[in-house]
């Protein structure tokens, strides 16, 4: 088992790894829509922009683990309001294209830092 960290996770107060590789699988922790390059800030563009940033963060972690989005087996998408489902789904389609991993969307009340979305994944590596 290999714990994967990033320069940003090393500063995290949370007790977790951004990803864990075990065997031929990578388990990616929930990715918030935070642009870590500029600090812990959320994008200003609403659910659409937050979805794009969360998926980019997922993609960055996958690449660091030697995987990529076409190897994602399952995602869990947490959204702060079920009315975001359609917008999230459209951007998710843009991101994954013809690849259709299994997916669960869970409406929640509140996400960390006031984010509108968080995405975790399991992928082959």
Secondary structure as UniProt FT lines:
FT   STRAND          2..4
FT   TURN            7..8
FT   HELIX           9..11
FT   STRAND          19..22
FT   TURN            23..24
FT   STRAND          25..32
FT   HELIX           36..38
FT   HELIX           46..64
FT   TURN            65..66
FT   HELIX           69..71
FT   STRAND          72..79
FT   HELIX           82..84
FT   HELIX           85..96
FT   TURN            97..98
FT   STRAND          102..107
FT   HELIX           112..114
FT   STRAND          117..124
//
